[in-house]
Amino acid sequence: MKKPKLIARIVATLKDSLDILEKAARASHAEATHESSKAENKYDTRGLEAAYLAGGQARQVREIVDSIQTYEALVAREFTAGERVDLTALVYLNADGTTSTYFLGPKNGGLEIEDEGNEVTVITPQSPLGQNLMGKKEGQRWTAKLGGATVKYHIVSVR
């Protein structure tokens, strides 16, 4: 799994989300400014609600644009055996017998990317799992509570 290709897929996914969100924001703005959205009485808040929605969507657009710029400027490094997990690490993590792949990125935790038939989940150092992984090395094990259950973790590989 090549990190530049993975980062390019992250950027492409963000751009797809941006396209959809921009269309929705334009539609919300049109709704908010359309004459049919004028309040008919003091209890009619359709126009105000549409304006709030358009404003929220515009903020999300700015956040995604910022994320795209961050990932386009991101320099991914390759990790060698014995190095500690840090930003841009690709971590293969076994949790109670199930191995999952995580990319430690600067933003957009939770984003799931399909790469070469594998699902890679973007996590950030600020997330609970990211906090647990930061500074650990390949082969390390630990246990943590997750939803009331104890989960055994094992770092299979760091790349």
C-alpha positions in Angstrom: 0.0 0.0 0.0 1.6 3.2 -1.2 1.0 6.3 1.0 1.1 8.9 -1.8 -1.6 6.9 -3.5 -3.6 6.6 -0.3 -3.3 10.3 0.3 -4.5 11.0 -3.2 -7.5 8.8 -2.5 -8.2 10.8 0.6 -8.0 14.0 -1.3 -10.3 12.6 -4.1 -12.9 11.5 -1.5 -12.8 14.9 0.1 -13.2 16.6 -3.3 -16.3 14.3 -3.9 -17.7 15.4 -0.6 -16.9 19.0 -1.4 -18.8 18.8 -4.7 -21.9 17.4 -3.0 -21.8 19.9 -0.2 -21.3 22.9 -2.5 -24.4 21.9 -4.5 -26.4 21.5 -1.2 -25.1 24.9 0.0 -26.1 26.6 -3.2 -29.6 25.0 -3.0 -29.9 26.1 0.7 -28.8 29.6 -0.2 -31.3 29.8 -3.0 -34.0 28.6 -0.7 -33.1 31.2 1.9 -33.2 34.0 -0.5 -36.2 33.0 -2.6 -39.2 35.2 -2.3 -41.3 32.2 -1.2 -39.2 32.0 2.0 -40.3 35.4 3.2 -42.0 35.2 6.5 -45.7 35.4 6.3 -46.0 36.0 10.0 -43.8 36.2 13.1 -44.0 32.5 13.5 -42.8 31.6 10.0 -39.1 30.8 10.2 -38.6 28.9 7.0 -36.3 31.6 5.5 -34.3 31.9 8.7 -33.9 28.1 9.0 -32.7 27.9 5.4 -30.2 30.7 6.0 -28.8 28.9 9.1 -28.5 25.7 7.0 -26.8 27.6 4.2 -24.3 29.2 6.7 -23.5 25.8 8.3 -22.9 24.2 4.9 -20.7 27.1 3.9 -18.6 26.5 7.0 -18.3 22.8 6.2 -17.2 23.7 2.6 -14.4 25.9 4.1 -13.4 23.0 6.4 -13.2 20.5 3.6 -11.2 23.0 1.4 -8.8 23.4 4.3 -8.6 19.6 4.7 -7.8 19.2 1.0 -5.1 21.7 1.2 -3.6 20.1 4.3 -3.6 16.6 2.7 -2.2 17.9 -0.6 0.7 19.5 1.3 1.2 16.4 3.6 4.6 14.7 3.3 4.2 11.0 4.2 7.1 9.3 5.6 7.9 5.6 5.7 8.4 4.1 9.1 11.1 1.4 9.7 11.1 -1.3 12.3 11.3 0.0 15.8 10.1 3.5 15.0 7.3 5.0 17.1 3.9 5.6 15.7 3.5 9.3 14.5 1.6 11.3 12.0 1.4 9.6 8.5 1.9 6.1 10.0 0.0 3.3 8.4 -0.8 1.0 11.3 -2.0 -2.6 11.1 -3.7 -3.1 14.4 -5.2 -6.3 15.8 -8.0 -5.9 18.3 -9.3 -9.1 19.8 -8.4 -11.2 16.8 -9.5 -8.7 14.1 -6.9 -6.8 12.1 -7.7 -3.3 10.8 -5.7 -0.8 9.0 -5.4 2.9 10.1 -3.8 5.9 8.7 -2.8 8.5 11.2 -3.7 11.8 9.4 -3.9 15.4 10.5 -7.7 15.8 9.9 -10.9 14.0 8.9 -10.8 11.1 11.4 -13.4 8.5 10.6 -13.0 8.8 6.8 -12.9 5.3 5.3 -10.8 4.8 2.1 -10.8 1.7 0.0 -7.2 1.0 -1.2 -6.2 -2.1 -3.1 -9.1 -4.1 -1.7 -8.4 -3.0 1.9 -10.3 -0.6 4.0 -8.2 2.0 5.6 -9.7 4.2 8.3 -8.2 7.7 8.8 -7.7 8.5 12.5 -6.2 11.6 14.1 -3.8 11.9 17.0 -6.6 13.6 19.0 -8.9 10.6 18.7 -9.0 8.0 21.6 -7.4 5.4 19.4 -4.9 7.8 18.0 -3.9 8.9 21.5 -3.3 5.2 22.4 -1.2 4.6 19.2 1.0 7.7 19.3 4.5 6.8 20.5 3.9 3.0 20.5 6.0 0.6 18.4 5.4 -2.4 16.2 4.7 -5.5 18.4 3.4 -3.6 21.4 0.3 -4.8 23.2 -2.1 -3.2 25.6 -5.6 -3.5 26.8 -8.3 -0.8 27.0 -11.9 -0.4 27.9 -14.2 0.0 25.0 -18.0 0.4 25.6 -17.7 -1.5 28.9 -15.7 -4.4 27.4 -12.0 -4.9 27.7 -10.2 -5.1 24.3 -6.7 -6.5 23.7 -4.7 -4.5 21.1 -1.6 -5.6 19.3 0.3 -3.5 16.8 1.1 -5.9 14.0 2.9 -3.5 11.7 3.8 0.2 11.3 4.7 1.5 7.9 
